[in-house]
Amino acid sequence: MQAPLSMKIGWGRQTVLAGLAAGGAVLARTDTAIGAYLNAPAARWLRQIVAIGLDGPPGQAALSCLRVWAGAGLITLDDQVAILVGDPEIEEYEERGRALRRDLLQRAALFPRVGTPILAVGVGRDCAYCDQLLTDLAANAPLRDGGVVVSGDDQTRVFGIVPGTGLDRLADPTELAGLAELTEPTAGPTGLAGLAELARAAAPLGTPSGVLLHPSAPPRILEGYHQVSAAIVSMLGDEPDRVVMETPSSCSVNVTSGEGTSVRPVRAGDRVVGIASRGAVTGELDGWLSTHTAHAAHTAHAAHTAHAAHASNATYAPATLTIERPRNLYLVYRGGALIARHKTPADTIACLEAMLAGYADHAGAAEDEADVDCGVLWHPGHAAVLIPNHWLSPMARTSSRLRRSGWQLCPQPYVRLSMRDGQAWARVRPLGEDPRMAPVAFLAVDPPVPATDERPARTPSAEERAAQLVCWAVRPLTPPRLYALAATAHHIPVRELGPDPILAELPDLVLAQPDRSHRTAR
């Protein structure tokens, strides 16, 4: 029976349901890294209710699924369905959020506009995203086209220039970074105390969050690390989509927050990647970093700001790659993962150039290819092996052992997958060599977690493992690329090994078309 129009469910904006070979599917957004695996019955049910609507209240399990999918923006619900699946606690939380945003905008409207943008950001204790933001601000070159006030963890920090507080008269405004207490030079909402209070008022939205006070636009609320970082990029006249911003973790903060860390925005084609360095390695790589430093894009926004003259300055970039040399080895990290250990500056630079080339190449994928956020092990006489990102550090630590057996962990941020002649292929970047296409042997994954008294053992199906690979797709991507990845993942076997057992397996792989694995990538 046709359901009433008021019981309709729709696909979310930029959402794709990509079918898998066994009847299941991946429900994923193409703009951000959100996705879910649906087994065959769940996929059929979702297609049906989107097509004809609900013919009655769903069961408790279905309610939970609809609630989660709607909350992630994967589906849309009309008013009647929203009432059916609504959770009173969630609705109360969302209403508090709406009230908080209204209050923040009312507070922000009290601040008179000044000549440069001011960003007030609320942070919290034990927040890895906040720690990474503070690390990025401290490690980048001083802000010259605006100021950032960070408060909420019993400290108030100022980066750049904040007009109306007396801090705009300092020769080096970065001297204030990290101070626990700051003197309030002026009264009223334009003072530092008022900005710090505004920052702390934004913290309940989720840290870090804040309010951007712009001289030529209404106040704007920013929620989360990526939105706040993008606003800082824009303050310096660049385009946020041009700058690589990866999700921080507690491990990435530990890597990037060393004393004396500095960040250079480095070109990667049309994109910008923040490369952090510290200690002796900063001086050793200074020449290479200087020649590759990226500058702010000359956008229409930059041309109309009061400080457009600074648009040629280096842009702001969060730390993505980090290099250090604690002893005799050069260590290269991506976020919190160790991706390479090298003995010479030349190999270290070759590694960085391969990573930058991978970031630059992301926009060049064909419609039947997709980039996947995972690692790859490569041997010239064997098929490539895909590994999850959390294996990168243990694999990098065994790089000498891998090289002795002819294998290497390729230095690249993503692995491009595609189908050729019924075989899954990967685009790999061996150190110091041109990229090439290699057939994929298998995806190596961790064995299932053993059973406990509280939780029974659960073994994911082969289809669920394939869905996991699809969910690793690098966003943004087009729907055809997501469909192509779902089709390709079906042809990649899965081996449950773990990072230590795989070392014993690699030398014994059967040769897979060695003459074709040397082919240069297009």
Long-range contacts (C-beta under 8 A, 24 or more apart in sequence): 1-55, 2-52, 2-53, 3-52, 3-53, 3-54, 3-55, 4-53, 4-80, 5-53, 5-78, 6-78, 6-79, 6-80, 7-53, 7-54, 7-55, 7-78, 7-80, 7-81, 8-53, 8-78, 8-81, 9-49, 9-50, 9-53, 9-54, 9-66, 9-75, 9-76, 9-77, 9-78, 9-81, 10-50, 10-75, 10-76, 11-50, 11-74, 11-75, 11-76, 12-69, 12-72, 12-73, 12-74, 12-75, 12-76, 13-73, 15-73, 15-74, 15-75, 16-479, 16-482, 16-483, 17-43, 17-46, 17-47, 18-470, 18-482, 18-483, 18-485, 18-486, 19-43, 19-486, 20-463, 20-466, 20-467, 20-470, 20-486, 20-489, 20-490, 21-463, 21-466, 21-487, 21-490, 22-461, 22-462, 22-463, 24-463, 24-464, 24-467, 25-467, 25-486, 26-467, 26-470, 26-471, 26-482, 26-486, 27-69, 27-74, 28-74, 28-470, 28-471, 28-473, 28-482, 29-72, 29-73, 29-74, 29-475, 30-475, 30-476, 30-477, 30-478, 30-479, 30-482, 31-475, 31-476, 32-475, 32-476, 33-247, 33-373, 33-471, 33-473, 33-475, 34-72, 34-73, 34-74, 35-467, 35-470, 35-471, 35-473, 36-68, 36-69, 36-72, 36-74, 36-471, 37-463, 37-464, 37-467, 37-468, 37-471, 39-463, 39-464, 46-75, 50-75, 54-81, 54-84, 57-84, 58-84, 58-85, 96-204, 97-205, 100-201, 100-204, 100-205, 101-205, 101-221, 103-201, 104-198, 104-201, 104-202, 104-211, 104-219, 104-221, 105-211, 105-219, 105-221, 107-189, 107-198, 107-201, 107-211, 108-198, 108-211, 108-213, 108-219, 109-219, 110-189, 111-189, 111-190, 111-194, 111-195, 111-198, 111-213, 111-219, 112-164, 112-190, 113-213, 113-214, 113-215, 113-216, 114-163, 114-164, 114-190, 114-213, 114-215, 115-163, 115-215, 115-306, 116-145, 116-146, 116-147, 116-161, 116-163, 116-215, 116-306, 116-307, 117-145, 117-146, 117-147, 117-212, 117-213, 117-214, 117-215, 117-235, 118-146, 118-147, 118-148, 118-149, 118-162, 118-163, 118-195, 118-212, 118-213, 119-146, 119-147, 119-148, 119-149, 119-210, 119-211, 119-212, 119-213, 119-222, 119-228, 119-231, 119-232, 119-235, 120-149, 120-151, 120-195, 120-196, 120-198, 120-199, 120-202, 120-210, 120-211, 120-213, 121-148, 121-149, 121-150, 121-151, 121-199, 121-202, 121-208, 121-209, 121-210, 121-222, 121-228, 122-151, 122-152, 122-199, 122-200, 122-201, 122-202, 122-203, 122-204, 122-205, 122-207, 122-208, 122-209, 122-210, 123-150, 123-151, 123-152, 123-153, 123-199, 123-203, 123-207, 123-208, 124-152, 124-153, 124-203, 124-207, 125-153, 125-154, 127-207, 127-208, 128-248, 128-249, 128-250, 128-252, 128-253, 129-207, 129-208, 129-224, 129-225, 129-248, 130-207, 130-208, 130-225, 131-248, 131-250, 131-253, 131-257, 132-225, 132-248, 132-252, 132-253, 132-256, 132-318, 132-319, 133-208, 133-225, 133-228, 133-229, 133-248, 135-253, 135-256, 135-257, 135-261, 135-319, 136-229, 136-256, 136-263, 136-274, 136-316, 136-318, 136-319, 137-177, 137-232, 138-174, 138-177, 138-178, 138-261, 139-256, 139-261, 139-262, 139-263, 139-276, 139-319, 140-263, 140-265, 140-274, 140-316, 140-317, 141-313, 141-314, 142-172, 142-173, 142-174, 143-173, 143-232, 143-235, 143-236, 143-316, 144-236, 144-307, 144-310, 144-313, 145-235, 145-236, 145-237, 145-305, 145-307, 145-310, 145-313, 146-232, 146-235, 146-236, 146-307, 147-173, 148-232, 149-192, 149-195, 149-196, 149-199, 150-199, 150-208, 151-195, 151-196, 151-197, 151-199, 151-200, 152-199, 152-200, 152-203, 152-207, 154-180, 155-179, 155-180, 156-180, 156-181, 156-182, 156-192, 156-196, 158-182, 158-192, 162-192, 162-195, 164-190, 164-191, 165-190, 165-191, 165-192, 165-195, 167-192, 215-305, 215-306, 216-304, 216-305, 229-316, 229-318, 232-316, 233-315, 233-316, 233-317, 234-301, 235-316, 236-296, 236-310, 236-313, 236-315, 236-316, 237-296, 237-297, 237-298, 237-299, 237-301, 237-302, 237-305, 237-307, 237-308, 237-310, 237-311, 237-313, 237-315, 238-272, 238-296, 238-297, 238-299, 238-302, 238-315, 238-316, 239-297, 239-299, 242-270, 242-271, 242-272, 242-297, 242-315, 243-271, 243-272, 243-274, 243-315, 243-316, 243-317, 243-318, 244-268, 244-271, 244-272, 244-273, 244-274, 244-317, 244-318, 244-320, 244-359, 245-318, 245-320, 246-318, 246-320, 246-334, 246-335, 247-335, 248-318, 248-335, 249-335, 249-336, 250-336, 251-335, 251-336, 251-337, 252-319, 252-333, 252-335, 252-336, 253-336, 254-336, 255-322, 255-333, 255-335, 255-336, 256-319, 256-322, 256-333, 258-324, 261-319, 261-322, 263-317, 263-318, 263-319, 264-289, 264-290, 264-292, 264-293, 264-314, 264-317, 265-293, 265-294, 265-314, 265-315, 265-316, 265-317, 266-292, 266-293, 266-294, 266-317, 266-352, 266-356, 267-292, 267-293, 267-294, 267-356, 268-356, 268-357, 268-359, 268-360, 269-356, 269-357, 269-359, 269-360, 269-361, 269-363, 270-360, 270-363, 271-359, 271-360, 271-362, 272-315, 272-317, 273-317, 273-320, 273-321, 273-355, 273-356, 273-359, 274-317, 274-318, 274-319, 274-320, 274-321, 275-319, 275-320, 275-321, 275-322, 275-323, 275-352, 276-319, 276-321, 276-322, 276-323, 277-322, 277-323, 277-324, 278-324, 279-324, 279-325, 279-326, 280-325, 281-323, 281-324, 281-325, 281-330, 281-348, 284-325, 284-345, 285-323, 285-345, 285-348, 285-349, 288-349, 288-352, 292-356, 321-352, 321-355, 323-348, 323-352, 332-411, 334-392, 334-413, 337-389, 337-390, 337-392, 337-393, 337-396, 338-392, 338-393, 338-396, 338-397, 339-375, 339-392, 339-396, 339-409, 339-411, 340-396, 340-399, 340-409, 340-411, 340-431, 341-396, 341-397, 341-399, 347-431, 347-432, 350-411, 350-431, 350-432, 351-411, 351-431, 354-410, 354-411, 354-412, 354-429, 354-431, 355-411, 355-412, 355-413, 357-412, 357-429, 357-435, 358-412, 358-413, 358-414, 358-429, 359-413, 361-416, 361-435, 362-414, 362-474, 365-416, 365-477, 365-481, 366-418, 367-478, 367-480, 367-481, 367-484, 368-418, 368-419, 368-480, 368-481, 368-484, 369-416, 369-417, 369-418, 369-427, 369-481, 369-484, 370-416, 370-417, 370-418, 370-473, 370-474, 370-477, 370-481, 370-482, 370-484, 370-485, 370-488, 371-414, 371-415, 371-416, 371-417, 371-473, 371-474, 371-477, 372-414, 372-415, 372-416, 372-417, 372-469, 372-472, 372-473, 372-474, 372-485, 373-413, 373-414, 373-472, 373-473, 373-474, 374-414, 374-415, 374-443, 374-469, 374-472, 375-409, 375-410, 375-415, 376-409, 376-410, 376-412, 376-415, 376-426, 376-428, 377-402, 377-407, 377-408, 377-409, 377-410, 377-506, 378-407, 378-408, 378-410, 378-428, 378-430, 378-438, 379-405, 379-406, 379-407, 379-408, 379-506, 379-509, 380-406, 380-514, 380-517, 380-518, 381-406, 381-511, 381-514, 381-517, 382-407, 382-441, 382-506, 382-509, 382-511, 382-512, 382-514, 382-517, 383-438, 383-439, 383-440, 383-441, 383-509, 383-512, 383-513, 383-517, 384-426, 384-428, 384-438, 384-439, 384-440, 384-441, 384-517, 385-440, 385-441, 385-442, 385-443, 385-444, 385-502, 385-506, 385-509, 386-415, 386-426, 386-440, 386-442, 386-443, 386-444, 386-469, 386-492, 387-443, 387-444, 387-499, 387-502, 388-444, 388-445, 388-446, 391-444, 391-499, 394-499, 394-500, 395-499, 398-503, 401-503, 402-503, 402-506, 405-506, 405-507, 406-507, 407-506, 414-474, 417-485, 417-488, 417-489, 417-492, 418-484, 418-488, 419-484, 419-487, 419-488, 419-491, 422-491, 423-491, 424-488, 424-489, 424-491, 424-492, 427-521, 434-520, 434-521, 435-520, 435-521, 436-517, 436-518, 436-519, 436-520, 436-521, 437-516, 437-517, 437-519, 437-520, 437-521, 438-517, 439-512, 439-513, 439-516, 439-517, 440-492, 441-493, 441-509, 441-512, 442-492, 442-493, 442-494, 442-495, 443-469, 443-492, 443-493, 443-494, 443-495, 444-494, 444-495, 444-496, 444-497, 444-502, 445-494, 445-495, 445-496, 445-497, 446-496, 446-498, 447-496, 447-497, 447-498, 448-496, 462-494, 465-494, 466-490, 466-492, 466-494
